Amino acid sequence: MAQLKDKIAVITGAAGGIGHAATLAMAREGATVVLSDLNDDAGHQIEQEIRASGGQAFYRHANVASTSDIEALVNFTVEQCGRIDVLVNNAAIAIPGTVADITEEKWNKVLDINLTSVWRGMHCAIPHMMRQGGGSIVNMSSAQGLVGFSGWSAYAAAKGAINALTRQAAVDYSKYNIRINAVAPGTINTAMNVRIYAEAEDGEALKRYWVSRHVAGRFGEPEEVAGLIVFLASDAASFITGEVIRIDGGLVINGG
Ligand SMILES: NC(=O)c1ccc[n+]([C@@H]2O[C@H](COP(=O)([O-])OP(=O)(O)OC[C@H]3O[C@@H](n4cnc5c(N)ncnc54)[C@H](O)[C@@H]3O)[C@@H](O)[C@H]2O)c1
């Protein structure tokens, strides 16, 4: 049986790598997906793709840095679909910089888009989930929230805080039958990484090094992360809450 049959799912950053794959996977598993992004052309295309293959999807523009956009996204979902069963807080940006190097402006931007966005999504969706008797939230974290890699202070701080916020919220809302988990990928083949290696000094050598750091000997694919998101969102994960699940090809366990 479809893992998300009759569920109503909302996802942010749905036009890019992992968000795109998760959107398609949730729709394939029977969910009605309200997908959002800044990239309206790609978002509408994904909406059409899902509808053309017999699935249910609605695209809405939503900037995760705007509380009113996220409120409107959640309200649209509840008005259009009657409820909100699943929220995937996926959108994020990657701006490098050590503590000494990064400007306050860039620090605040990363924290706002990567961390405060997760609070925004939960803040807007949880009251509806409480009223309707439950729900499941999946927050996109990273291996960078678990161990330190050189040069990513704000990104790592945001992801580490997402792990703490996920646990905290899971404790607060378990009594309302709301499960809240986080997913911590290693390196995944998406545009985010294409940009990072393109901008690096010796991108190809850096990429080879990071591939070797994953004991799987490769980077992951967005569809592999999408499978975990679907599982956590589904009733098959009914006894899992407050968890941060690594999906990193052994990056974090590699002693080297
Ligand atoms: N790719 C990786 O290696 C990797 C590893 C660990 C964690 N992650 C996390 O997975 C998630 C998805 O990453 P990805 O690699 O698919 O990224 P991506 O850059 O390929 O796609 C991100 C999507 O988010 C959208 N977006 C960016 N800023 C936004 C905003 N302010 N409001 C709404 N949408 C916005 C973009 O338009 C894009 O469609 C992120 O939370 C990222 O931190 C990625």
The ligand as a Gaussian input file, in Angstrom:
#p B3LYP/6-31G(d) Opt

LIG

0 1
 N       23.148000      18.471000      -0.826000
 C       23.780000      18.071000       0.278000
 O       24.905000      17.533000       0.217000
 C       23.159000      18.251000       1.620000
 C       23.793000      17.662000       2.711000
 C       23.233000      17.812000       3.986000
 C       22.061000      18.534000       4.128000
 N       21.462000      19.091000       3.042000
 C       20.237000      19.849000       3.284000
 O       19.201000      19.369000       2.436000
 C       18.310000      20.436000       2.113000
 C       18.164000      20.548000       0.608000
 O       19.438000      20.765000       0.030000
 P       19.722000      20.613000      -1.542000
 O       21.120000      20.116000      -1.663000
 O       18.614000      19.897000      -2.196000
 O       19.723000      22.164000      -1.953000
 P       19.526000      22.857000      -3.374000
 O       20.313000      24.119000      -3.303000
 O       19.824000      21.896000      -4.465000
 O       17.969000      23.186000      -3.358000
 C       17.447000      24.047000      -2.387000
 C       16.099000      24.557000      -2.824000
 O       15.681000      25.509000      -1.831000
 C       15.228000      26.684000      -2.477000
 N       15.438000      27.833000      -1.598000
 C       16.610000      28.477000      -1.309000
 N       16.374000      29.515000      -0.494000
 C       15.035000      29.523000      -0.258000
 C       14.186000      30.361000       0.499000
 N       14.654000      31.434000       1.169000
 N       12.867000      30.077000       0.532000
 C       12.370000      29.014000      -0.154000
 N       13.125000      28.198000      -0.905000
 C       14.450000      28.452000      -0.950000
 C       16.029000      26.781000      -3.772000
 O       15.362000      27.576000      -4.741000
 C       16.139000      25.310000      -4.169000
 O       15.043000      24.915000      -4.966000
 C       18.911000      21.685000       2.780000
 O       18.318000      21.864000       4.045000
 C       20.375000      21.328000       2.942000
 O       21.007000      22.061000       3.962000
 C       21.987000      18.983000       1.793000

